Amino acid sequence: MNEISVSQLKAMRDNNTPHQLIDVREQHEVDAATFGGEHIPMGDIMSNIDRIRTDVPVVIHCRSGARSAAVVNALQNNAGLTNLHNLTGGIMAWAREIDPSLDV
């Protein structure tokens, strides 16, 4: 599985590198804290494969990286997607290392 660190994602965003960020957390988690991206809850991801881009790197994140890793594995194994990256540490790592103002 491809993984990406929060510092690598920040560099992509700072450099305007084309990518798609997908948040697979539940709605109440997104309501509490977010750093952008498209929200597709983990339970809905397989029925929303058409929303996942194939022309750019896709970074999938959750709270800590566990759910997003499961999503990346499922999409790779069941949909054959190869451009996916799990955000190591999830939004908790983003808050700790990039934006401490997020209350996660």
Buried (B, 14 or more C-beta within 10 A) or exposed (E): EEBBBBEBBBEBBEEEEEBBBBBBBBEEBBEEBBBEBBBBBBEEBEEEEEEBBEEEBBBBBBBBBEBBBBBBEBBBEEBEBEBBBBBBBBBBBBBEEBBEEBEB
